[in-house]
């Protein structure tokens, strides 16, 4: 097939972007090629706000035909957390037909080499970027994120994480040269001389299992890391968040075909209600890589059972913030209030346990007792979410009935410092919108420990009274070790306490944000700069993104012969 | 403790070596800082031949006290394959005392940073290099390798593999900067600004499980990769090959102490006969990394059971050479004869199955029938080993009774083209020395398939008659996929066949040597240039050495705070 998009064109168009991404992961300074502001779109081929909305609306009630082989049925039943029935159907695959078809294009994809693969991936991301407004609605109406968050986290931030993975994958593959001339002296005899050729080869077909809350942000790193290292990628979306990944697959297939490759290198595996195909797919011999974001239970199952594959998991943890002292009490409270509220705490990075010494803390506003700190934090959250319009814009919608049930049950766990408030969304009256609940617990009481030492995913925070800073650090350490943590925060003006918290995070392997009082939040990480997860505690076995995330997705085969 | 060996001194002494190693793994051109010739030693602080032999002799019958905590007994029972009773005892550890002691020095080792760790490792390797003559005897009298091979493979080549791992570990850790200033524009508002600090942190204690045949060569990559990435390393040698690794541990402990670190960062776990401590150690929660070389059965067990650890295994495979045609018949025969004979075929890289079309092959000496090829190869091996002195120098000794039994049983598997010959070693009359047996088998016969499709470790080669070149490639492909392969060789003058073999190796992920007729052999790989194993077929889950071998031995912890 004649490629409409040649390697030459791809290099001219995207090599500078790849080079900037390579520089960014090396310096970890701020960089992104993907604009965050909705108004930045609408020119140079990208969809503006109205066009994006229209494109999304045009999808509703229709069939998304990806042209995949082995499509034996059409499935789909997404109902938005905003109560919109998407009514879209997707191909249901006969995997015995689809998987062999996915392998057919692998040789050409392998032979294209690391640079062409990277630049095809950049082109896929560019086209997704151009449709960010459309993707924003798709992410909003599957995850329940509010529009602006769906736009940013589901759009540019997800694209950043995808491009970051492409950059890591590229640089890892070109660490070994394509050829080497090896000449070993033999004293007076002729030297031994070999020509060596090194080829990065894929492992096989990669399975990316998407999640409900961040289908693109959590899905793109694995998808693009696997594709850029030469693997075919089968995308198994969460049944409630199919659309953003189905659109992604569609774009990838279009670009692959235009670049002269087999579009079946990327395919979608949508499923019937209750079909549970992830287990079946993850243990198929053709599947050699699995990326997964979701529950600890299923992540552990994958690690134990998908033994024929490299398995990368982001599971769940219990995130802690140590509140020991601060030089900016108001800044701390507003920063924490925002972190607890954003997307109703439905982020794997949202703090759950706030450890506060029961004798109180030192602040720039004088000493504050444990009760005062909790009351003031409750007031800060209440103030932040007091206006319903702003509350809706920050909280989004509760993603599923389990989260709703947890919020409602949380108030029975202890003294409620801030009750969860039910908020109406005038645009989407069916949406379940809830503000965070803050519950006071005692770090010394066994019953309370049972509550706060388990993940309570959703808008639930525990203000845990501890005996001392040392007690807080010890509890932090135990929490990371036993339950894992995607994030840790700490507020302290004491060098000694800072050092103790830092040492606990270094030893237990968790990412630490210190004294955040401004516009950066503990639950947000930036592509190209921040690591998401550490891969070294029970919350996740991999970090986004580092060498380990890509290095084992391919192998290098050497062919050597005498000169 | 005041360091006798400062970071400054280490940089002045070893940074140039590290830089050369970094350049070598990038270009994969020939390089080694470790001389191969025995006469290169004896000056500048290194032991000469007589001094090395004397140092080895002085160890015999003694106790090797490493000064380890928790030593509850002294164990040892090594008897050389050359029948020398070493009579050396080693510390037996109470692991409940030793493991906690090994953790105590980890913080200082972590805080020393990647460069200091790398240079301490280079110093350890330098001191081992200086004692290469002593190590050569230790390797010879545990593995059964002949002296020259024990000297080279157990000395400079092993040291190369160790240094290569140090270089990979170093470069992987410094891919992320120590600090970053992240400044994100916010339109007209002040930019968001964070200071980020990144620290490579170890996983914990690494366990290196050594093998009988190549205690240093196969052991050093894992040992040094783990140590250079900040982990403590517990070395569990094979009970019949303790000495080379015990001496390694001793040197490492000395250097660590002199550089101001806790010597318990490296320790030995010798065991009582039949104690089988590898299983116990590998599943201890403190053990977070396992490196293993040995049987497929135990390697698979480790992968399935040491779930708390990163597990790197080199197991067993069935190595194939496709013999389809050659432009240098004599060169091919002598090259293959050497490969089959070296160390009595007791290398994981020795060819086992030689696939020869039953209608014969084209050569520069005219067509040769299958029978002629096999007869000529038998004659080449016979000629190479006709002289007993040369045979002893090449074959070494049979490492254990299992290998001896396999050689003896092999002649019953089919028509014997070359019988194994019993050779006397005048210096060590107790050594079991056997030349290779070559057995003719038919690739189309099920019974024969059963024989050649299983690893027959030792001096046993099968000349397998196949229907055609295509049949050979198909059998090669199936062998790699089902049994794994550390090496593949091929002889062909046909571009088409070469392409088919190469494609099979790329798809099944095996390292290929083409048309070797000179002084490089399919069973030898060079540090800094050749990959040993691919990590992509059942013979091994890792390759020596690449990014994937080191990238997951540490994690990066980020601490970020507002500017």
Interface residues (C-beta under 8 A of the other chain):
Chain A: X25 X26 X27 X28 X29 X30 X107 X110 X172 X175 X176 X177 X180 X181 X182 X183 X184 X185 X186 X192 X194 X196 X198 X199 X201 X203 X303 X304 X307 X502 X503 X505 X506 X507 X509 X510 X511 X512 X513 X514 X515 X516 X517 X518 X519 X520 X526 X529 X530 X531 X534 X535 X536 X543 X546 X547 X548 X551 X552 X555 X556 X557 X558 X559 X560 X561 X562
Chain B: X26 X27 X28 X29 X30 X107 X110 X172 X175 X176 X177 X180 X181 X182 X183 X184 X185 X186 X192 X194 X196 X198 X199 X201 X203 X303 X304 X307 X502 X503 X505 X506 X507 X509 X510 X511 X512 X513 X514 X515 X516 X517 X518 X519 X520 X526 X529 X530 X531 X534 X535 X536 X543 X546 X547 X548 X551 X552 X555 X556 X557 X558 X559 X560 X561 X562
